[in-house]
Amino acid sequence: MGFDEMDVDTIWMDGEFVDWDDAQIHVLTHGLHYGSGVFEGARCYDTEEGPAIFRWDEHLERLYQSCKPYEMEIDHSREELTEATVELIQRQDLSSCYIRPIAFYGYNSLGVSPGDCPTRTAIAAWPWGAYLGEDALENGIEVMISSWRKHASSQIPTNAKTTGLYVNSMLAGEEARRNGYAEAIVLNKEGDVAEGPGENLFMVRDGELYTPGLSESILDGITRDTVITLAEDLGYTVHDTVSISRGELNTADELFFTGSAAEVTPIRKVDNVVIGDGSRGPVTEELQNKFFEVVERRTDEYDKWFDYV
Ligand code: PMP
């Protein structure tokens, strides 16, 4: 669904609330030409106590951390961005939504050096259902190992959520969809499993969980961290510093993706190989149920993860 079909009308930009249609930038913006922006994607869930933003502090922390390699300074404090986000949700009367903060080098000159380009900051929020579809959450998706490799962390900081990185995600995801798959799995330069275009990956084997370590050229996903915490609290052993080979995917009992957009999405097939019995596996289902119980606040546990609007 396009933005024009949504009931949204306000964007926060550089300290002010502006009409949706007025949130414009110059065509010679540095970030547009060179991908010099950093961003976040968080979710706000509809709960009995009103809209609740999930792990906002961690998203803000990652946003500011992502600026560091690019020497970018956001001219707004965390408190200001938090207040802006809360008010944005209230003004648009959103009960649940996806939240997209972005900071980027703006308009001044177009040398690759950002020079005196100002840092621009904006936040948008809009309704966004299941990223890969409701059916995906229940029945799982078929994924393709991309022919594209993930950037090596020696080439670009893969732990910073930088706009320019996402052309790699676009190439991998579109290649998969062109071939009839819902999403891609992207291998790192070494040929081991990194992650999805916008998701981290988990494998279940013999009742234990495995997810590629941070040195495998992945984003340090907040949902990855959430699932590790939930799984450990449920008594599972989680191996989160490992390297996973492509071949291990084929023999996994279960596989699933995690992400703020994708939430917990089972994977039922990788290329031509059926994973487990080809449906959502029992461990995935337990973790997925727990995840939704937590984010929809049907439990008091983990309340520290929520900011109520
Ligand atoms: N990897 C990549 C490349 C992503 O874009 C995302 C989405 N932000 C993730 C992993 C998952 O991260 P998170 O759980 O923090 O959304």
Boltz pocket constraint, residues with backbone or C-beta under 6 A from the ligand:
constraints:
  - pocket:
      binder: B
      contacts: [[A, 41], [A, 195], [A, 196], [A, 197], [A, 198], [A, 199], [A, 200], [A, 218], [A, 219], [A, 220], [A, 221], [A, 222], [A, 223], [A, 224], [A, 258], [A, 259], [A, 260], [A, 261]]
      max_distance: 6.0
